[in-house]
Each structure stands twice: as C-alpha cells, then as structure tokens.
Amino acid sequence: MFRDRLEAGLLLAEKLKKFKNDPGIVLAVPRGGVPVAYIVAKELNFPIEVILTKKIGHPRNKEYAIGAASLTDYFVVPHENVSDTYIKEEVEKIRNRLKEMYSRFMSNKKTQNLQGKTVLVIDDGIATGNTLLGTVNMLIKSKPGKIVIAVPVASKSAVLKLSKVADEVISLLIPDEFYGVGSFYENFDQVSDEEVVIYLDKIGKMKKLADG
C-alpha cells in the first residue's frame, strides 16, 4: 500500500536508478501517472513529457481497448465486427482530444526525438495493459534504444502481456489478487489538469538550471 503517488514515485525511482547514466526520457501517462513520473524524472534528472495516446475502445464496450491512437499514428488489434469506418472515426475523435491535451500540457512545445534513448513509460498502475500495449507498439516505431514500463503496481496479466513488447516491465507490486489500481493507495485523488502543468513546469525549470 502506497501513501500517495509521490511516495510511490520515490520508491519507483530507487528501482530505476540503474538507468541514471543512460540518455533517457520519462514519458508520463496523464493524468494519474504524472506525479509518479515527476518524482522519477527529478531523481534521475531526466526530461519529462506526457504520452499523448488514448485507447481505441471496442464499439460494444468503450472501456475494452482494441488499440490506441496518437497524434500521428495508431495501432489496432483486429477484431470481428469492427469496421475500418469505425476505426477511422474513433481515431479522428481521439486526435481532436489529444490536440487539446497537447496545447494544454505541452504548450505546443516540440516533442523530443526518442531515437536511441532509454524511454521510461510511467503510470500510477496498470490493470489490463491493453492501452499501454498499443502505446508501446507505436513507441517502437520511434526506434528508442530501450522501452521500460515502470509502475508502482500492476496485475499479473498486464505484466505478462506488456513483457512481450517492452524491453523491461518493472512493477513494485504484482499482487495475486488485483481489485483496481486505487485499492493500493491510501490517497488516490484525481489529478487535475492544473497539477499536470505544474509538475511538468517544475521539471522543465530544474532541467534548465541543471543544464545551464
């Protein structure tokens, strides 16, 4: 049990210090993953960005991810009775939302080149792993040196699934019984857009001071 996302981030950062000398970047899954990722980026002195991807839900159950889309790409696991038209319409809707997030969180800054870098993908926890599965498949196209998924808690099935596509999956807790990410935190309050911006700005300022 973690007190909150910041404590979880500190504990996770300890496990990730082996990557400290790599040319690396932290990619945070908004919004809940941002406080965790902020601590990791701070401890490793890595730059941080938010992952701008969203799941493509099945037409009969929007919560069930059949893929994921970014601003420039998408990945879908073929399913019966899911038409190309549906995928096209969903990707367009997702991209409109992602453009708003990009403007809000990144202030339209250019995203970093991931080629050859150690990419730490960080969330506050993973239940099914379906959305991240699509995200990792898109990240692979950017030719990073290494993709590491790192979280405080994950289900066994998610770790197994994501281990097939990522170079490494690190989870502090992999419980036998998984009832949802929030059940492993004492404080699991929703993270606001304003908080996301504050965390990203803090790392940006720290990086400028360290590099400058």
HELIX and SHEET records of a PDB file:
HELIX    1   1 ARG A    5  LEU A   16  1                                  12    
HELIX    2   2 LYS A   17  PHE A   19  5                                   3    
HELIX    3   3 GLY A   33  LEU A   44  1                                  12    
HELIX    4   4 ASP A   84  MET A  106  1                                  23    
HELIX    5   5 ASN A  130  LEU A  139  1                                  10    
HELIX    6   6 ILE A  140  SER A  142  5                                   3    
HELIX    7   7 LYS A  156  LEU A  162  1                                   7    
HELIX    8   8 VAL A  181  PHE A  184  5                                   4    
HELIX    9   9 ASP A  193  ASP A  211  1                                  19    
SHEET    1   A 5 ILE A  48  VAL A  50  0                                        
SHEET    2   A 5 GLY A  24  ALA A  28  1                                        
SHEET    3   A 5 THR A 118  ILE A 122  1                                        
SHEET    4   A 5 LYS A 146  VAL A 153  1                                        
SHEET    5   A 5 GLU A 168  LEU A 173  1                                        
SHEET    1   B 3 THR A  53  HIS A  58  0                                        
SHEET    2   B 3 ASN A  61  SER A  70 -1                                        
SHEET    3   B 3 TYR A  74  VAL A  76 -1                                        
END                                                                             
